[in-house]
Amino acid sequence: MLNALKMLGTTELHEMIAEDHGAEAICHFCNEIYRVSEQELSELIERLQTETSSASR
């Protein structure tokens, strides 16, 4: 799920933290609920920013 969230970009991830205090996705195949905490989203944002700065070098 985190890889899918990476595609949204940092702006959307910041909005998820501010508005929803995390993220939730439901698999329509198995009905599993996947939850991502604010902390996990923050860590994902940090990783994205690191990857972006490393790629631009």
N, C-alpha and C positions, 0 to 999 in steps of 0.2 A: 504494500500500500504506500509506503514511503516513496518508492520510485515514482508512483503515479502522482503523488503530491508535488514532487520536485518539478514536474512539468508545468505546474501552475505559476511558479515563480515566487519571488520573495514578497512582492506587493500583496498578492492574494493570501499568502501564508500569514503575513502580518495582520491582515483583515480577519482571518479565521481566529487568530489569537484574541484580537480586540473584541470581536462580535460574539464568537461562539465558545471561546476559552478552550479550544481544541478542535478536533475533527472526528467525524464518524462516517463510516461507509458500510453499506449492507450488500453482501454478495447475493445477487438474485438467483444464483445457482444453488448455493448451499444454505442460504439464509444466515450465514455467519455475520456477526456484527464486529467490525474492526474499529477500535477507538484509538485516537492519537491525542496525547495530552499536550498542554501548552508547552511544557518543557521539551517534549519530543519535537514539536514544531519549531521551537526556538533553536534547537540543535540542528535541525534540518536546514534552517535559514543560514546558520553559521557555516555549515558544510557547503551550501550553494555559493555563498559569498567567497569562501576559500577556493572552491573549484573555479569560479569566475576569475578571480584575481590570478590564480595559477595559470589559467589558460591564456590570459592576456599578456603574459611575460614573454 
